[in-house]
Amino acid sequence: MNLEWLYGQIPRKAPSIEAMKVNLERYRSLFPMSFEQAIAQFQASHIHPVSLLIAGYLWCDLEQPLSDNSIIFIKEEADDDWFYLNKEHGF
């Protein structure tokens, strides 16, 4: 259900990376907030919070069912994540 809900929220036209960064900084102090609150805050800039989530600027708990009331957070260390295909061998 979570991925279906997220997929249904993706805007047809993605905002530019620069627009996402500028607007995220504008509202940084208001996080964490619900999807519903974020949609209202970002409405004037025509950026949907799901775009920020997909771009890796925001995160939410995907272990819980997602809805407009789900809480989203700013990802403080964007672009620094690592994953392993085989942790034993370090890659």
PASEBA-1860 file (N, C-alpha, C; in nm, 3 decimals):
! residues 91
1> MNLEWLYG> 0.082/-0.120/0.000/0.000/0.000/0.000/0.086/0.126/0.000 ~ 0.198/0.127/0.072/0.280/0.247/0.080/0.331/0.293/-0.055 ~ 0.387/0.200/-0.133/0.441/0.238/-0.263/0.330/0.281/-0.358 ~ 0.215/0.216/-0.350/0.101/0.255/-0.433/0.057/0.397/-0.397 ~ 0.050/0.426/-0.268/0.009/0.560/-0.224/0.110/0.664/-0.272 ~ 0.240/0.636/-0.254/0.343/0.729/-0.300/0.336/0.750/-0.451 ~ 0.322/0.640/-0.524/0.316/0.648/-0.670/0.200/0.736/-0.714 ~ 0.088/0.725/-0.647/-0.028/0.806/-0.680/-0.009/0.954/-0.651
9> QIPRKAPS> 0.088/0.989/-0.569/0.114/1.127/-0.531/0.218/1.196/-0.619 ~ 0.291/1.120/-0.701/0.400/1.177/-0.781/0.344/1.274/-0.884 ~ 0.395/1.397/-0.885/0.349/1.493/-0.986/0.398/1.453/-1.126 ~ 0.323/1.492/-1.226/0.359/1.459/-1.365/0.487/1.530/-1.407 ~ 0.508/1.651/-1.359/0.627/1.728/-1.395/0.713/1.747/-1.270 ~ 0.834/1.697/-1.275/0.924/1.708/-1.159/0.983/1.849/-1.153 ~ 0.993/1.904/-1.031/1.058/2.035/-1.017/1.209/2.021/-1.036 ~ 1.275/2.133/-1.062/1.420/2.130/-1.077/1.486/2.106/-0.940
17> IEAMKVNL> 1.605/2.053/-0.944/1.681/2.030/-0.820/1.700/2.163/-0.746 ~ 1.732/2.268/-0.819/1.752/2.399/-0.757/1.626/2.448/-0.688 ~ 1.510/2.433/-0.753/1.383/2.475/-0.693/1.354/2.396/-0.566 ~ 1.383/2.266/-0.570/1.361/2.184/-0.450/1.451/2.230/-0.336 ~ 1.578/2.253/-0.364/1.672/2.295/-0.259/1.633/2.430/-0.199 ~ 1.600/2.526/-0.285/1.564/2.660/-0.237/1.441/2.655/-0.148 ~ 1.338/2.583/-0.193/1.214/2.577/-0.115/1.227/2.492/0.010 ~ 1.309/2.390/0.006/1.333/2.310/0.126/1.400/2.396/0.233
25> ERYRSLFP> 1.495/2.477/0.194/1.560/2.568/0.291/1.459/2.667/0.348 ~ 1.368/2.713/0.266/1.267/2.811/0.309/1.180/2.756/0.423 ~ 1.150/2.625/0.418/1.060/2.565/0.515/1.128/2.470/0.613 ~ 1.259/2.467/0.611/1.336/2.374/0.695/1.296/2.379/0.842 ~ 1.274/2.496/0.895/1.247/2.510/1.039/1.110/2.452/1.079 ~ 1.024/2.424/0.982/0.891/2.373/1.012/0.885/2.220/1.021 ~ 0.993/2.154/0.981/0.996/2.007/0.985/1.032/1.958/1.124 ~ 0.984/1.839/1.162/0.898/1.744/1.090/0.755/1.796/1.083
33> MSFEQAIA> 0.684/1.750/0.979/0.543/1.785/0.961/0.475/1.673/0.883 ~ 0.343/1.676/0.880/0.268/1.575/0.807/0.274/1.605/0.657 ~ 0.244/1.503/0.576/0.236/1.525/0.432/0.135/1.636/0.402 ~ 0.022/1.633/0.471/-0.082/1.734/0.448/-0.030/1.875/0.475 ~ 0.042/1.892/0.586/0.099/2.024/0.618/0.203/2.064/0.515 ~ 0.286/1.969/0.472/0.390/1.999/0.373/0.328/2.037/0.239 ~ 0.222/1.968/0.200/0.154/2.002/0.075/0.105/2.147/0.081 ~ 0.047/2.186/0.193/-0.001/2.324/0.210/0.113/2.424/0.206
41> QFQASHIH> 0.226/2.393/0.274/0.340/2.484/0.278/0.404/2.503/0.141 ~ 0.420/2.394/0.068/0.490/2.399/-0.061/0.398/2.434/-0.178 ~ 0.270/2.449/-0.154/0.173/2.472/-0.261/0.208/2.594/-0.345 ~ 0.245/2.705/-0.284/0.276/2.827/-0.357/0.396/2.810/-0.451 ~ 0.487/2.720/-0.415/0.607/2.699/-0.497/0.587/2.588/-0.601 ~ 0.468/2.527/-0.601/0.434/2.420/-0.697/0.526/2.300/-0.684 ~ 0.569/2.272/-0.561/0.652/2.154/-0.535/0.575/2.063/-0.441 ~ 0.560/1.939/-0.483/0.490/1.841/-0.399/0.594/1.772/-0.310
49> PVSLLIAG> 0.564/1.752/-0.183/0.659/1.687/-0.093/0.708/1.550/-0.142 ~ 0.626/1.479/-0.217/0.669/1.349/-0.269/0.788/1.366/-0.364 ~ 0.794/1.477/-0.436/0.910/1.504/-0.522/1.036/1.515/-0.438 ~ 1.026/1.579/-0.322/1.140/1.593/-0.231/1.177/1.458/-0.170 ~ 1.077/1.377/-0.143/1.100/1.243/-0.088/1.173/1.157/-0.190 ~ 1.124/1.157/-0.313/1.185/1.076/-0.419/1.327/1.123/-0.449 ~ 1.351/1.254/-0.441/1.484/1.309/-0.468/1.581/1.284/-0.352 ~ 1.532/1.234/-0.239/1.619/1.202/-0.126/1.636/1.314/-0.026
57> YLWCDLEQ> 1.558/1.420/-0.036/1.569/1.531/0.059/1.483/1.511/0.184 ~ 1.380/1.429/0.172/1.292/1.400/0.285/1.287/1.249/0.306 ~ 1.241/1.207/0.425/1.220/1.065/0.452/1.099/1.049/0.542 ~ 1.045/0.929/0.539/0.934/0.894/0.627/0.946/0.747/0.662 ~ 0.872/0.706/0.762/0.875/0.567/0.808/0.788/0.482/0.716 ~ 0.853/0.404/0.632/0.780/0.319/0.538/0.731/0.190/0.602 ~ 0.761/0.170/0.729/0.710/0.055/0.802/0.565/0.078/0.845 ~ 0.523/0.204/0.845/0.386/0.240/0.884/0.306/0.273/0.759
65> PLSDNSII> 0.175/0.250/0.761/0.091/0.288/0.647/0.100/0.438/0.621 ~ 0.114/0.477/0.496/0.127/0.618/0.460/-0.009/0.679/0.431 ~ -0.022/0.805/0.470/-0.143/0.882/0.442/-0.104/1.029/0.450 ~ -0.202/1.115/0.430/-0.175/1.259/0.441/-0.130/1.298/0.582 ~ -0.160/1.215/0.681/-0.123/1.244/0.820/0.013/1.189/0.859 ~ 0.078/1.115/0.769/0.211/1.060/0.799/0.311/1.173/0.816 ~ 0.403/1.155/0.910/0.504/1.256/0.939/0.625/1.236/0.848 ~ 0.672/1.347/0.792/0.793/1.344/0.708/0.900/1.429/0.772
73> FIKEEADD> 1.024/1.390/0.746/1.141/1.452/0.808/1.240/1.494/0.701 ~ 1.321/1.593/0.732/1.430/1.631/0.642/1.543/1.531/0.660 ~ 1.596/1.485/0.550/1.710/1.395/0.554/1.834/1.483/0.562 ~ 1.899/1.480/0.675/2.011/1.570/0.702/2.138/1.536/0.626 ~ 2.156/1.411/0.591/2.279/1.370/0.524/2.250/1.318/0.384 ~ 2.188/1.400/0.302/2.155/1.359/0.166/2.281/1.323/0.089 ~ 2.272/1.225/0.004/2.380/1.179/-0.083/2.495/1.111/-0.010 ~ 2.476/1.074/0.116/2.584/1.008/0.190/2.550/0.864/0.227
81> DWFYLNKE> 2.440/0.812/0.173/2.399/0.676/0.208/2.480/0.572/0.131 ~ 2.498/0.459/0.195/2.567/0.347/0.133/2.481/0.224/0.146 ~ 2.489/0.137/0.051/2.425/0.008/0.064/2.521/-0.098/0.012 ~ 2.503/-0.218/0.057/2.590/-0.328/0.019/2.510/-0.436/-0.051 ~ 2.564/-0.486/-0.161/2.507/-0.605/-0.223/2.552/-0.728/-0.145 ~ 2.676/-0.720/-0.095/2.731/-0.829/-0.017/2.815/-0.767/0.094 ~ 2.758/-0.752/0.211/2.824/-0.681/0.321/2.954/-0.751/0.362 ~ 2.960/-0.882/0.350/3.081/-0.956/0.386/3.202/-0.909/0.304
89> HGF> 3.180/-0.875/0.179/3.290/-0.835/0.091/3.300/-0.683/0.074 ~ 3.211/-0.610/0.138/3.220/-0.464/0.137/3.175/-0.398/0.008 ~ 3.093/-0.464/-0.070/3.041/-0.401/-0.191/2.896/-0.438/-0.213
END
